[in-house]
Amino acid sequence: MRLRPPLALALLLLALPAAARAQAPVDYELSFPEPHQRWMQVTATFRDLPADTPLVVHMSRTSPGRYALHEFVRNVYDVRVEGSGGRALDVTRPNAHRWRIAGHDGTVVFRYKVFGDAVNGTFNAIDDTHAHLNMPASLVWAERLEGRAARVTLRQPAGAAWKAATQLFATSDPLVFTAPNLAYLMDSPIEFGAITIRTFEVPVREGGPATTIRVAMHHLGTEAELDTYVERVRQIVLASREVFGELPDFEPGHYTFIVDYLPWARGDGMEHRNSTVVTSSGSLATSGSRLLGTVAHEFFHAWNVERIRPRSLEPFDLDEASVAEELWVAEGLTSYYTPLLMLRAGLGRPDSVLAQWGGLADALTHGAARRYHSATEMSLMAPLVDGAGETTPTNLEATYFSYYMHGAALGLAMDLTIRRETGSAKSLDDLFRLLWTRFGKPGGPAPGTVGHPYTLDDIEGALGEVTGNRGLAAAFFRDYVRGREAPPYADLLAQAGLAFTPVDAGQGFVGPIRYESREGGVAVTSLVLPGTPAYEAGLTRDMVVTRVDGASVASADALRDRIAGATPGTTLTVTTEWRGRTREHTVRVAPNPARRLVPLEDLGTPLSDAQRAFRDAWLRP
């Protein structure tokens, strides 16, 4: 929520003695009369309102951790608004997601139904096995009450005995929870259903007092599979703690993994301050490390973005799409750590990790999008691509490189740069420890808030401090973060005895194009990327290739083989049909620019002692 004056006042009131700010909490009651029909009944009660001031109620348009608009009001219906005693009130709609309620006597009861049928981190899913709830998709809220506490009461469906898992604060009733303010409430998902909850204790820091980690599972596997999974989650938690030196202070006294592995779920992960939601159609028996990689990514967010947060996202805005040029840090550097944490937890292999990083470095170096957008500009595009519905064709395939991947590729370069500059005495871990100490650990004025959010200049300054070379940090950010250059991966990776070698040396290449066999030829079904031979020759999506050097083209595979077999530097005459016209294109075949990481020893070159020591320090289990 943007820091508007009422919210600033509300946060100030949180610091006052309780008697000076005692106001009735906002009460929410969630019931499930027909869960098999995928809806729930919500009753929100607002009390202690100034009677002469209309109450403006909102349904959120977006959600913490998401950057696009999702318009949750689409699933809200059968709205009924009353005052105390059931008296009907005057309600108008300033827009689709707000209700203006006048004429109340200090109490407003706002009742409505919410439909939900998407098991992921953004929306709700309700059926006769559970209610999987994201608060912005579930609960309305009121202007000028952002600083008030909230109380959430869950009602069991008829005949059910569901359990609840959430980061909301517990009470003496296992189905009643509280939140200290709206920011915390809206960041607190709930899993209410036929779930299994496992717990384990982890020292906050080595040798220190312990905190509780909970795994709340809704799945179709066995108890033995769950035992194995929980142990692997514990290993990930320990590996993550090692980066920062300690766990955060989880305000409710625990951290909760809300996990739904169900055939009808969607693959997703969504971080929250003291919990995360992880969903997949995979199973504990078959999906292995792919599921655990999401666990590692989301748990790293307990530090990076939930507490080490960019100023542009604090406080989070529930009404408008969030715009932040630092998402390559918040999401991208977290993505760099995802396979690294798996490796350190003993759940990954160095060859697999290097393959992932090699692919990222290659995609950033040779992709078309970098010529149009820097890492910060890719971050600012998040509202356009983060699950946002597209209503018109775009060329994002050519102009957009995900800030997740862009940031991960820069994380690789930053880590290797720090290690090179410090003789492996320091790493990206040290940069994150500095950010944690300076921006994350100090906390905020209330749970769910961040008191010391950072700017992009702060990250640059931290890189300069850790490397001891502020000029290097300034150049890194000028060229690779704000600029559109690619880091010198070949030189950086050579320190670890890794060669950035061609993938298909000697094969012909005209572009990373998708083809499909059609009657009469082969259709180009992907965008033709700028800078490639096919683009320069005038080929474009939807053209049908009918002949190459005068010979007809039998299939997509035959066309791919013809191109791959052409000698780089030669030309192909390509005949196409498109929109009623026959065209001829002269395509100059190039060598494939794609690169992959290969250990020098696999190429027959022995490692030096320095290279071996560097690699061991970097990829230690």
KAGITA-V923610 format. One line per field, one symbol per residue. ss: DSSP state (A for helix, B for strand, O for the rest). burial: I if it has 16 or more other C-alpha atoms within 10 Angstrom, else O. A space follows every 50 residues. Layout:
BEGIN
ss=???
burial=???
END
This chain:
BEGIN
ss=OOOOAAAAAAAAAOOOOAAAAOOOOBBBBBBOOOAAAOBBBBBBBBOOOO OOOOBBBBOOOOOOOOOOOOOAAAABBBBBBBOAAAOBOBBBBBBOOBBB BBOOOOOBBBBBBBBOBOOOOOOOBBOOOBBBBOAAAOOOBBOOOOOOOB BBBBOOOOOOOOBBBBOOBBOOOOOBBBBOOAAAAAOOOBBBBOOBBBBB BBBOOOOOOBBBBBBBBBBOOOAAAAAAAAAAAAAAAAAAAAAAOOOOOO OOOBBBBBBBBOOOOOOBBBBOOOBBBBBBOOOOOOOOAAAAAAAAAAAA OOOBOOOBOBAAAOOOOOOOOOOOOOAAAAAAAAAAAAAAAAAAOOOOOA AAAAAAAAAAAAAAAAOOAAAOOOAAAAAAOAAAAOOOOOOOOOOAAAAO OOAAAAAAAAAAAAAAAAAAAOOOOOOAAAAAAAAAAAAAOOOOOOOOOO OOOBOAAAAAAAAAAAAOOAAAAAAAAAAAAOOOOOOOAAAAAAOOOBBB BBOOOOOBBOOOOOBBBBOOBBBBOOOOOOOOAAAAOOOOOOOBBBBBOO BBOOOAAAAAAAAAOOOOOOBBBBBBBBOOBBBBBBBBOBBOOOBBBBBA AAAOOOOOAAAAAAAAAAOOO
burial=IIOOOOIOOIIOIIOOOOOOOOOOIIIIIIIIOOIOOIIIIIIIIIIOIO OOOIIIIIIIIIIIIIIIIIIIIOIIOOOOIIIOOOOOIOIOOOOOIIII IIIIIIIIIIIIIIIIIIIIIIIIIIIOIIIIIIIIIIIIIIOIIIIIII IIIIIIIOOOOIIIIIIIIIOOOOIIIIIIIIIIIIIIIIIIIIIIIOOO OIOIIOOOOIIIIIIIIIIOOOOOOIOOIIOIIIIIIIIIIIIIIIIIOI OOOIIIIIIIIIOOIIIIIIIIIIIIIIIIIIIIOOOOIOIIIIIIIIII IIIIIIIIIIIIIIIIIIIIIIIIIIIIIIIIIIIIIIIIIIIIIOIIOI OOIIOIIIIIIIIIIOIIIIIOIIIIIIIIIIIOOOOOOOOOOOOOOIII IIIIIIIIIIIIIIIIIIIIIOOIOIIIIIIIIIIIOIIIIOIOOIIIII IIIIIIOOIIOIIIOIIOOIOIIIOIIOOIIIIIIIIOIOOIIIIIIIII IIOOOOIIIIIOIOIIIOOOIIIIIIIIIIOIIIIIIOIIIIIIIIIIOO OOIIIIOOIIOOIIOIIIOOIIIIIIIOOOOOOIIIIIIIIIIIIIIIII OOOOOOIOOOIOOIIOOIOOI
END
